[in-house]
Amino acid sequence: MGRSDGVNNVDEDELYFVKTDKKSVNRTKDLSETWYYLSVFGQIGFTIALPIAGGAILGNRIDRAYGTYPTWTLILLVTGFILSILYFIKSILSVLKNLNQK
């Protein structure tokens, strides 16, 4: 056992565990923030790619069915692009708002 400090009657061993516990809490917090930002960037990647690719695929199928190639492909491709930009801006603003709250 460690010696008592005489004032608070706290062992050095107990202080070591308190310090170690604070370090693990900080490490856990840093790790959870890292995973949060990785998930946000992954989510942004999917929300950019899916509307664009989905619009192109759906437009191509509509064009094949009605013989209007490339009309619907271009319309839905541009629509998907616009939607992905809007969601990207919304996601970035959400992340910035989260940073400002901390």
N, CA, C and O atoms as a printed pandas DataFrame, in Angstrom:
     atom_number atom_name residue_name chain_id  residue_number  x_coord  y_coord  z_coord
0              1         N          MET        A               1    0.835   -1.189    0.000
1              2        CA          MET        A               1    0.000    0.000    0.000
2              3         C          MET        A               1    0.873    1.243    0.000
3              4         O          MET        A               1    2.023    1.219    0.438
4              5         N          GLY        A               2    0.313    2.301   -0.488
5              6        CA          GLY        A               2    1.030    3.572   -0.500
6              7         C          GLY        A               2    0.870    4.285    0.823
7              8         O          GLY        A               2    0.097    3.856    1.680
8              9         N          ARG        A               3    1.584    5.351    0.987
9             10        CA          ARG        A               3    1.494    6.092    2.241
10            11         C          ARG        A               3    0.304    7.046    2.195
11            12         O          ARG        A               3   -0.122    7.455    1.115
12            13         N          SER        A               4   -0.217    7.393    3.326
13            14        CA          SER        A               4   -1.311    8.362    3.406
14            15         C          SER        A               4   -0.732    9.750    3.357
15            16         O          SER        A               4    0.370    9.981    3.854
16            17         N          ASP        A               5   -1.454   10.677    2.768
17            18        CA          ASP        A               5   -0.934   12.039    2.678
18            19         C          ASP        A               5   -1.253   12.847    3.942
19            20         O          ASP        A               5   -0.769   13.970    4.079
20            21         N          GLY        A               6   -2.036   12.317    4.847
21            22        CA          GLY        A               6   -2.292   12.976    6.107
22            23         C          GLY        A               6   -3.430   13.974    6.064
23            24         O          GLY        A               6   -4.072   14.207    7.088
24            25         N          VAL        A               7   -3.699   14.565    4.924
25            26        CA          VAL        A               7   -4.761   15.559    4.818
26            27         C          VAL        A               7   -6.086   14.896    4.488
27            28         O          VAL        A               7   -7.070   15.072    5.207
28            29         N          ASN        A               8   -6.112   14.141    3.414
29            30        CA          ASN        A               8   -7.355   13.504    2.991
30            31         C          ASN        A               8   -7.362   12.000    3.237
31            32         O          ASN        A               8   -8.339   11.322    2.919
32            33         N          ASN        A               9   -6.280   11.479    3.799
33            34        CA          ASN        A               9   -6.144   10.048    4.040
34            35         C          ASN        A               9   -6.405    9.232    2.771
35            36         O          ASN        A               9   -7.166    8.265    2.793
36            37         N          VAL        A              10   -5.772    9.626    1.674
37            38        CA          VAL        A              10   -5.923    8.941    0.392
38            39         C          VAL        A              10   -4.602    8.273    0.065
39            40         O          VAL        A              10   -3.547    8.905    0.114
40            41         N          ASP        A              11   -4.666    6.986   -0.270
41            42        CA          ASP        A              11   -3.467    6.246   -0.657
42            43         C          ASP        A              11   -3.030    6.662   -2.059
43            44         O          ASP        A              11   -3.851    7.057   -2.887
44            45         N          GLU        A              12   -1.732    6.567   -2.309
45            46        CA          GLU        A              12   -1.208    6.862   -3.646
46            47         C          GLU        A              12   -1.769    5.877   -4.665
47            48         O          GLU        A              12   -1.998    6.234   -5.821
48            49         N          ASP        A              13   -1.992    4.622   -4.229
49            50        CA          ASP        A              13   -2.561    3.625   -5.131
50            51         C          ASP        A              13   -3.958    4.034   -5.586
51            52         O          ASP        A              13   -4.316    3.856   -6.750
52            53         N          GLU        A              14   -4.733    4.577   -4.672
53            54        CA          GLU        A              14   -6.078    5.028   -5.030
54            55         C          GLU        A              14   -6.009    6.195   -6.004
55            56         O          GLU        A              14   -6.805    6.273   -6.939
56            57         N          LEU        A              15   -5.057    7.105   -5.788
57            58        CA          LEU        A              15   -4.898    8.234   -6.712
58            59         C          LEU        A              15   -4.510    7.735   -8.100
59            60         O          LEU        A              15   -4.967    8.280   -9.105
60            61         N          TYR        A              16   -3.671    6.702   -8.161
61            62        CA          TYR        A              16   -3.265    6.143   -9.449
62            63         C          TYR        A              16   -4.483    5.623  -10.207
63            64         O          TYR        A              16   -4.618    5.861  -11.408
64            65         N          PHE        A              17   -5.372    4.911   -9.508
65            66        CA          PHE        A              17   -6.554    4.371  -10.182
66            67         C          PHE        A              17   -7.482    5.479  -10.640
67            68         O          PHE        A              17   -8.101    5.361  -11.698
68            69         N          VAL        A              18   -7.594    6.543   -9.878
69            70        CA          VAL        A              18   -8.440    7.670  -10.284
70            71         C          VAL        A              18   -7.864    8.312  -11.537
71            72         O          VAL        A              18   -8.606    8.618  -12.470
72            73         N          LYS        A              19   -6.544    8.522  -11.571
73            74        CA          LYS        A              19   -5.910    9.112  -12.746
74            75         C          LYS        A              19   -6.060    8.197  -13.953
75            76         O          LYS        A              19   -6.356    8.657  -15.055
76            77         N          THR        A              20   -5.857    6.907  -13.744
77            78        CA          THR        A              20   -5.985    5.945  -14.833
78            79         C          THR        A              20   -7.409    5.931  -15.356
79            80         O          THR        A              20   -7.615    5.860  -16.568
80            81         N          ASP        A              21   -8.396    5.996  -14.475
81            82        CA          ASP        A              21   -9.792    5.983  -14.889
82            83         C          ASP        A              21  -10.106    7.223  -15.729
83            84         O          ASP        A              21  -10.838    7.119  -16.713
84            85         N          LYS        A              22   -9.573    8.387  -15.366
85            86        CA          LYS        A              22   -9.812    9.609  -16.142
86            87         C          LYS        A              22   -9.203    9.479  -17.529
87            88         O          LYS        A              22   -9.794    9.935  -18.508
88            89         N          LYS        A              23   -8.026    8.861  -17.626
89            90        CA          LYS        A              23   -7.392    8.661  -18.930
90            91         C          LYS        A              23   -8.237    7.757  -19.804
91            92         O          LYS        A              23   -8.400    8.024  -20.995
92            93         N          SER        A              24   -8.782    6.683  -19.227
93            94        CA          SER        A              24   -9.581    5.760  -20.033
94            95         C          SER        A              24  -10.887    6.409  -20.477
95            96         O          SER        A              24  -11.382    6.124  -21.567
96            97         N          VAL        A              25  -11.449    7.281  -19.639
97            98        CA          VAL        A              25  -12.662    8.001  -20.030
98            99         C          VAL        A              25  -12.354    8.917  -21.196
99           100         O          VAL        A              25  -13.123    8.967  -22.157
100          101         N          ASN        A              26  -11.240    9.647  -21.136
101          102        CA          ASN        A              26  -10.856   10.530  -22.236
102          103         C          ASN        A              26  -10.575    9.735  -23.505
103          104         O          ASN        A              26  -10.962   10.153  -24.596
104          105         N          ARG        A              27   -9.909    8.596  -23.372
105          106        CA          ARG        A              27   -9.598    7.762  -24.528
106          107         C          ARG        A              27  -10.887    7.231  -25.147
107          108         O          ARG        A              27  -11.016    7.195  -26.371
108          109         N          THR        A              28  -11.833    6.823  -24.323
109          110        CA          THR        A              28  -13.113    6.324  -24.813
110          111         C          THR        A              28  -13.876    7.430  -25.528
111          112         O          THR        A              28  -14.493    7.196  -26.567
112          113         N          LYS        A              29  -13.833    8.638  -24.966
113          114        CA          LYS        A              29  -14.516    9.775  -25.589
114          115         C          LYS        A              29  -13.906   10.081  -26.950
115          116         O          LYS        A              29  -14.635   10.318  -27.914
116          117         N          ASP        A              30  -12.566   10.080  -27.041
117          118        CA          ASP        A              30  -11.889   10.337  -28.311
118          119         C          ASP        A              30  -12.237    9.270  -29.339
119          120         O          ASP        A              30  -12.453    9.580  -30.510
120          121         N          LEU        A              31  -12.291    8.016  -28.906
121          122        CA          LEU        A              31  -12.601    6.922  -29.803
122          123         C          LEU        A              31  -14.033    7.014  -30.310
123          124         O          LEU        A              31  -14.290    6.755  -31.485
124          125         N          SER        A              32  -14.973    7.382  -29.434
125          126        CA          SER        A              32  -16.368    7.501  -29.865
126          127         C          SER        A              32  -16.540    8.672  -30.827
127          128         O          SER        A              32  -17.343    8.588  -31.756
128          129         N          GLU        A              33  -15.800    9.763  -30.623
129          130        CA          GLU        A              33  -15.865   10.880  -31.565
130          131         C          GLU        A              33  -15.298   10.475  -32.914
131          132         O          GLU        A              33  -15.828   10.869  -33.953
132          133         N          THR        A              34  -14.237    9.698  -32.910
133          134        CA          THR        A              34  -13.645    9.229  -34.162
134          135         C          THR        A              34  -14.646    8.391  -34.942
135          136         O          THR        A              34  -14.823    8.590  -36.143
136          137         N          TRP        A              35  -15.301    7.458  -34.264
137          138        CA          TRP        A              35  -16.293    6.618  -34.937
138          139         C          TRP        A              35  -17.477    7.444  -35.412
139          140         O          TRP        A              35  -18.049    7.155  -36.463
140          141         N          TYR        A              36  -17.851    8.467  -34.654
141          142        CA          TYR        A              36  -18.954    9.334  -35.065
142          143         C          TYR        A              36  -18.625   10.005  -36.395
143          144         O          TYR        A              36  -19.438    9.990  -37.319
144          145         N          TYR        A              37  -17.434   10.592  -36.492
145          146        CA          TYR        A              37  -17.073   11.308  -37.714
146          147         C          TYR        A              37  -16.857   10.353  -38.883
147          148         O          TYR        A              37  -17.172   10.696  -40.022
148          149         N          LEU        A              38  -16.331    9.171  -38.622
149          150        CA          LEU        A              38  -16.206    8.185  -39.699
150          151         C          LEU        A              38  -17.576    7.764  -40.223
151          152         O          LEU        A              38  -17.761    7.599  -41.428
152          153         N          SER        A              39  -18.523    7.593  -39.327
153          154        CA          SER        A              39  -19.871    7.215  -39.768
154          155         C          SER        A              39  -20.540    8.348  -40.528
155          156         O          SER        A              39  -21.265    8.102  -41.492
156          157         N          VAL        A              40  -20.307    9.587  -40.105
157          158        CA          VAL        A              40  -20.882   10.728  -40.820
158          159         C          VAL        A              40  -20.316   10.803  -42.235
159          160         O          VAL        A              40  -21.067   11.010  -43.189
160          161         N          PHE        A              41  -19.001   10.636  -42.383
161          162        CA          PHE        A              41  -18.402   10.709  -43.712
162          163         C          PHE        A              41  -18.861    9.538  -44.589
163          164         O          PHE        A              41  -19.055    9.709  -45.792
164          165         N          GLY        A              42  -19.033    8.371  -44.006
165          166        CA          GLY        A              42  -19.567    7.248  -44.765
166          167         C          GLY        A              42  -20.991    7.505  -45.214
167          168         O          GLY        A              42  -21.365    7.192  -46.344
168          169         N          GLN        A              43  -21.775    8.075  -44.325
169          170        CA          GLN        A              43  -23.160    8.408  -44.640
170          171         C          GLN        A              43  -23.215    9.450  -45.757
171          172         O          GLN        A              43  -24.040    9.345  -46.665
172          173         N          ILE        A              44  -22.353   10.439  -45.691
173          174        CA          ILE        A              44  -22.320   11.468  -46.730
174          175         C          ILE        A              44  -21.937   10.836  -48.067
175          176         O          ILE        A              44  -22.513   11.179  -49.100
176          177         N          GLY        A              45  -20.979    9.925  -48.055
177          178        CA          GLY        A              45  -20.580    9.258  -49.290
178          179         C          GLY        A              45  -21.728    8.508  -49.944
179          180         O          GLY        A              45  -21.924    8.591  -51.157
180          181         N          PHE        A              46  -22.483    7.775  -49.137
181          182        CA          PHE        A              46  -23.625    7.054  -49.687
182          183         C          PHE        A              46  -24.705    8.006  -50.174
183          184         O          PHE        A              46  -25.325    7.754  -51.207
184          185         N          THR        A              47  -24.941    9.085  -49.457
185          186        CA          THR        A              47  -26.004    9.991  -49.862
186          187         C          THR        A              47  -25.619   10.824  -51.083
187          188         O          THR        A              47  -26.487   11.421  -51.720
188          189         N          ILE        A              48  -24.353   10.870  -51.407
189          190        CA          ILE        A              48  -23.949   11.517  -52.657
190          191         C          ILE        A              48  -24.066   10.513  -53.799
191          192         O          ILE        A              48  -24.590   10.844  -54.863
192          193         N          ALA        A              49  -23.588    9.303  -53.589
193          194        CA          ALA        A              49  -23.530    8.313  -54.666
194          195         C          ALA        A              49  -24.898    7.728  -55.028
195          196         O          ALA        A              49  -25.205    7.561  -56.208
196          197         N          LEU        A              50  -25.716    7.419  -54.027
197          198        CA          LEU        A              50  -26.974    6.728  -54.303
198          199         C          LEU        A              50  -27.968    7.538  -55.129
199          200         O          LEU        A              50  -28.515    6.989  -56.085
200          201         N          PRO        A              51  -28.236    8.804  -54.824
201          202        CA          PRO        A              51  -29.186    9.539  -55.672
202          203         C          PRO        A              51  -28.693    9.714  -57.112
203          204         O          PRO        A              51  -29.484    9.651  -58.053
204          205         N          ILE        A              52  -27.406    9.928  -57.280
205          206        CA          ILE        A              52  -26.872   10.108  -58.629
206          207         C          ILE        A              52  -26.961    8.797  -59.411
207          208         O          ILE        A              52  -27.476    8.768  -60.529
208          209         N          ALA        A              53  -26.460    7.721  -58.819
209          210        CA          ALA        A              53  -26.505    6.421  -59.502
210          211         C          ALA        A              53  -27.947    5.949  -59.677
211          212         O          ALA        A              53  -28.311    5.423  -60.729
212          213         N          GLY        A              54  -28.763    6.139  -58.643
213          214        CA          GLY        A              54  -30.172    5.731  -58.741
214          215         C          GLY        A              54  -30.909    6.488  -59.826
215          216         O          GLY        A              54  -31.710    5.907  -60.558
216          217         N          GLY        A              55  -30.645    7.783  -59.934
217          218        CA          GLY        A              55  -31.282    8.576  -60.983
218          219         C          GLY        A              55  -30.857    8.119  -62.362
219          220         O          GLY        A              55  -31.682    8.032  -63.272
220          221         N          ALA        A              56  -29.581    7.828  -62.525
221          222        CA          ALA        A              56  -29.091    7.373  -63.826
222          223         C          ALA        A              56  -29.685    6.010  -64.201
223          224         O          ALA        A              56  -30.087    5.798  -65.345
224          225         N          ILE        A              57  -29.736    5.097  -63.239
225          226        CA          ILE        A              57  -30.264    3.749  -63.518
226          227         C          ILE        A              57  -31.762    3.806  -63.800
227          228         O          ILE        A              57  -32.241    3.206  -64.762
228          229         N          LEU        A              58  -32.498    4.530  -62.960
229          230        CA          LEU        A              58  -33.945    4.635  -63.150
230          231         C          LEU        A              58  -34.267    5.353  -64.462
231          232         O          LEU        A              58  -35.155    4.936  -65.206
232          233         N          GLY        A              59  -33.540    6.429  -64.736
233          234        CA          GLY        A              59  -33.756    7.152  -65.991
234          235         C          GLY        A              59  -33.467    6.287  -67.204
235          236         O          GLY        A              59  -34.184    6.356  -68.203
236          237         N          ASN        A              60  -32.422    5.475  -67.127
237          238        CA          ASN        A              60  -32.084    4.583  -68.231
238          239         C          ASN        A              60  -33.193    3.561  -68.458
239          240         O          ASN        A              60  -33.543    3.271  -69.602
240          241         N          ARG        A              61  -33.741    3.020  -67.388
241          242        CA          ARG        A              61  -34.831    2.041  -67.533
242          243         C          ARG        A              61  -36.083    2.676  -68.129
243          244         O          ARG        A              61  -36.747    2.078  -68.976
244          245         N          ILE        A              62  -36.403    3.892  -67.681
245          246        CA          ILE        A              62  -37.574    4.583  -68.233
246          247         C          ILE        A              62  -37.344    4.875  -69.722
247          248         O          ILE        A              62  -38.242    4.688  -70.543
248          249         N          ASP        A              63  -36.134    5.335  -70.060
249          250        CA          ASP        A              63  -35.816    5.623  -71.462
250          251         C          ASP        A              63  -35.899    4.371  -72.330
251          252         O          ASP        A              63  -36.379    4.440  -73.462
252          253         N          ARG        A              64  -35.447    3.242  -71.828
253          254        CA          ARG        A              64  -35.538    1.994  -72.598
254          255         C          ARG        A              64  -36.992    1.581  -72.814
255          256         O          ARG        A              64  -37.370    1.111  -73.887
256          257         N          ALA        A              65  -37.800    1.769  -71.761
257          258        CA          ALA        A              65  -39.201    1.356  -71.848
258          259         C          ALA        A              65  -39.981    2.217  -72.832
259          260         O          ALA        A              65  -40.852    1.702  -73.533
260          261         N          TYR        A              66  -39.692    3.513  -72.902
261          262        CA          TYR        A              66  -40.471    4.420  -73.744
262          263         C          TYR        A              66  -39.707    4.916  -74.968
263          264         O          TYR        A              66  -40.249    5.697  -75.750
264          265         N          GLY        A              67  -38.462    4.482  -75.151
265          266        CA          GLY        A              67  -37.684    4.886  -76.318
266          267         C          GLY        A              67  -37.353    6.369  -76.347
267          268         O          GLY        A              67  -37.331    6.976  -77.417
268          269         N          THR        A              68  -37.099    6.949  -75.208
269          270        CA          THR        A              68  -36.828    8.393  -75.129
270          271         C          THR        A              68  -35.389    8.692  -74.731
271          272         O          THR        A              68  -35.103    9.755  -74.180
272          273         N          TYR        A              69  -34.478    7.755  -75.010
273          274        CA          TYR        A              69  -33.087    7.928  -74.589
274          275         C          TYR        A              69  -32.518    9.206  -75.176
275          276         O          TYR        A              69  -32.724    9.434  -76.368
276          277         N          PRO        A              70  -31.850   10.022  -74.470
277          278        CA          PRO        A              70  -31.324   10.114  -73.115
278          279         C          PRO        A              70  -32.116   11.057  -72.206
279          280         O          PRO        A              70  -31.596   11.496  -71.180
280          281         N          THR        A              71  -33.347   11.371  -72.558
281          282        CA          THR        A              71  -34.118   12.391  -71.846
282          283         C          THR        A              71  -34.237   12.100  -70.352
283          284         O          THR        A              71  -33.765   12.890  -69.535
284          285         N          TRP        A              72  -34.860   10.981  -69.982
285          286        CA          TRP        A              72  -35.097   10.694  -68.567
286          287         C          TRP        A              72  -33.807   10.373  -67.818
287          288         O          TRP        A              72  -33.695   10.644  -66.622
288          289         N          THR        A              73  -32.852    9.804  -68.509
289          290        CA          THR        A              73  -31.560    9.536  -67.870
290          291         C          THR        A              73  -30.928   10.846  -67.413
291          292         O          THR        A              73  -30.468   10.950  -66.277
292          293         N          LEU        A              74  -30.904   11.824  -68.273
293          294        CA          LEU        A              74  -30.310   13.119  -67.920
294          295         C          LEU        A              74  -31.128   13.853  -66.863
295          296         O          LEU        A              74  -30.567   14.435  -65.934
296          297         N          ILE        A              75  -32.453   13.827  -67.001
297          298        CA          ILE        A              75  -33.307   14.526  -66.029
298          299         C          ILE        A              75  -33.116   13.950  -64.631
299          300         O          ILE        A              75  -32.919   14.698  -63.673
300          301         N          LEU        A              76  -33.172   12.636  -64.511
301          302        CA          LEU        A              76  -33.044   12.011  -63.189
302          303         C          LEU        A              76  -31.604   12.046  -62.676
303          304         O          LEU        A              76  -31.382   12.073  -61.465
304          305         N          LEU        A              77  -30.640   12.046  -63.572
305          306        CA          LEU        A              77  -29.244   12.183  -63.168
306          307         C          LEU        A              77  -29.001   13.567  -62.557
307          308         O          LEU        A              77  -28.379   13.680  -61.501
308          309         N          VAL        A              78  -29.486   14.599  -63.211
309          310        CA          VAL        A              78  -29.335   15.966  -62.687
310          311         C          VAL        A              78  -30.132   16.129  -61.397
311          312         O          VAL        A              78  -29.664   16.787  -60.468
312          313         N          THR        A              79  -31.318   15.546  -61.323
313          314        CA          THR        A              79  -32.123   15.604  -60.090
314          315         C          THR        A              79  -31.382   14.923  -58.939
315          316         O          THR        A              79  -31.343   15.449  -57.826
316          317         N          GLY        A              80  -30.800   13.764  -59.204
317          318        CA          GLY        A              80  -30.022   13.072  -58.176
318          319         C          GLY        A              80  -28.818   13.883  -57.738
319          320         O          GLY        A              80  -28.479   13.906  -56.555
320          321         N          PHE        A              81  -28.173   14.545  -58.677
321          322        CA          PHE        A              81  -27.025   15.395  -58.362
322          323         C          PHE        A              81  -27.436   16.557  -57.461
323          324         O          PHE        A              81  -26.752   16.858  -56.483
324          325         N          ILE        A              82  -28.546   17.206  -57.787
325          326        CA          ILE        A              82  -29.036   18.329  -56.976
326          327         C          ILE        A              82  -29.421   17.852  -55.579
327          328         O          ILE        A              82  -29.089   18.501  -54.587
328          329         N          LEU        A              83  -30.114   16.727  -55.497
329          330        CA          LEU        A              83  -30.496   16.190  -54.185
330          331         C          LEU        A              83  -29.279   15.831  -53.351
331          332         O          LEU        A              83  -29.266   16.071  -52.144
332          333         N          SER        A              84  -28.265   15.263  -53.970
333          334        CA          SER        A              84  -27.067   14.885  -53.219
334          335         C          SER        A              84  -26.319   16.124  -52.722
335          336         O          SER        A              84  -25.767   16.103  -51.622
336          337         N          ILE        A              85  -26.291   17.188  -53.499
337          338        CA          ILE        A              85  -25.660   18.430  -53.040
338          339         C          ILE        A              85  -26.416   19.007  -51.850
339          340         O          ILE        A              85  -25.809   19.432  -50.867
340          341         N          LEU        A              86  -27.748   19.022  -51.944
341          342        CA          LEU        A              86  -28.551   19.557  -50.837
342          343         C          LEU        A              86  -28.346   18.739  -49.559
343          344         O          LEU        A              86  -28.211   19.307  -48.476
344          345         N          TYR        A              87  -28.321   17.412  -49.682
345          346        CA          TYR        A              87  -28.126   16.588  -48.492
346          347         C          TYR        A              87  -26.710   16.736  -47.944
347          348         O          TYR        A              87  -26.503   16.681  -46.732
348          349         N          PHE        A              88  -25.733   16.923  -48.837
349          350        CA          PHE        A              88  -24.358   17.151  -48.405
350          351         C          PHE        A              88  -24.275   18.423  -47.565
351          352         O          PHE        A              88  -23.643   18.429  -46.509
352          353         N          ILE        A              89  -24.898   19.481  -48.023
353          354        CA          ILE        A              89  -24.899   20.750  -47.275
354          355         C          ILE        A              89  -25.588   20.565  -45.932
355          356         O          ILE        A              89  -25.107   21.054  -44.910
356          357         N          LYS        A              90  -26.718   19.858  -45.934
357          358        CA          LYS        A              90  -27.443   19.605  -44.687
358          359         C          LYS        A              90  -26.579   18.809  -43.705
359          360         O          LYS        A              90  -26.568   19.109  -42.511
360          361         N          SER        A              91  -25.864   17.811  -44.192
361          362        CA          SER        A              91  -25.015   16.989  -43.328
362          363         C          SER        A              91  -23.858   17.791  -42.754
363          364         O          SER        A              91  -23.543   17.665  -41.571
364          365         N          ILE        A              92  -23.227   18.609  -43.573
365          366        CA          ILE        A              92  -22.110   19.429  -43.097
366          367         C          ILE        A              92  -22.582   20.421  -42.048
367          368         O          ILE        A              92  -21.903   20.632  -41.044
368          369         N          LEU        A              93  -23.737   21.033  -42.271
369          370        CA          LEU        A              93  -24.275   21.972  -41.274
370          371         C          LEU        A              93  -24.583   21.257  -39.960
371          372         O          LEU        A              93  -24.388   21.823  -38.884
372          373         N          SER        A              94  -25.060   20.024  -40.045
373          374        CA          SER        A              94  -25.340   19.238  -38.845
374          375         C          SER        A              94  -24.057   18.936  -38.075
375          376         O          SER        A              94  -24.037   19.028  -36.847
376          377         N          VAL        A              95  -22.995   18.580  -38.779
377          378        CA          VAL        A              95  -21.711   18.300  -38.136
378          379         C          VAL        A              95  -21.157   19.568  -37.500
379          380         O          VAL        A              95  -20.663   19.531  -36.372
380          381         N          LEU        A              96  -21.233   20.688  -38.210
381          382        CA          LEU        A              96  -20.748   21.958  -37.659
382          383         C          LEU        A              96  -21.537   22.376  -36.423
383          384         O          LEU        A              96  -20.974   22.890  -35.457
384          385         N          LYS        A              97  -22.845   22.148  -36.468
385          386        CA          LYS        A              97  -23.681   22.462  -35.308
386          387         C          LYS        A              97  -23.290   21.593  -34.117
387          388         O          LYS        A              97  -23.256   22.071  -32.983
388          389         N          ASN        A              98  -22.998   20.331  -34.367
389          390        CA          ASN        A              98  -22.560   19.412  -33.318
390          391         C          ASN        A              98  -21.227   19.858  -32.723
391          392         O          ASN        A              98  -21.030   19.772  -31.511
392          393         N          LEU        A              99  -20.315   20.334  -33.566
393          394        CA          LEU        A              99  -19.021   20.825  -33.079
394          395         C          LEU        A              99  -19.188   22.078  -32.227
395          396         O          LEU        A              99  -18.495   22.245  -31.223
396          397         N          ASN        A             100  -20.096   22.949  -32.619
397          398        CA          ASN        A             100  -20.303   24.190  -31.864
398          399         C          ASN        A             100  -20.942   23.934  -30.511
399          400         O          ASN        A             100  -20.742   24.715  -29.581
400          401         N          GLN        A             101  -21.703   22.860  -30.380
401          402        CA          GLN        A             101  -22.333   22.544  -29.103
402          403         C          GLN        A             101  -21.345   21.999  -28.098
403          404         O          GLN        A             101  -21.597   22.060  -26.895
404          405         N          LYS        A             102  -20.210   21.459  -28.566
405          406        CA          LYS        A             102  -19.232   20.860  -27.652
406          407         C          LYS        A             102  -18.354   21.882  -27.052
407          408         O          LYS        A             102  -17.473   21.551  -26.258
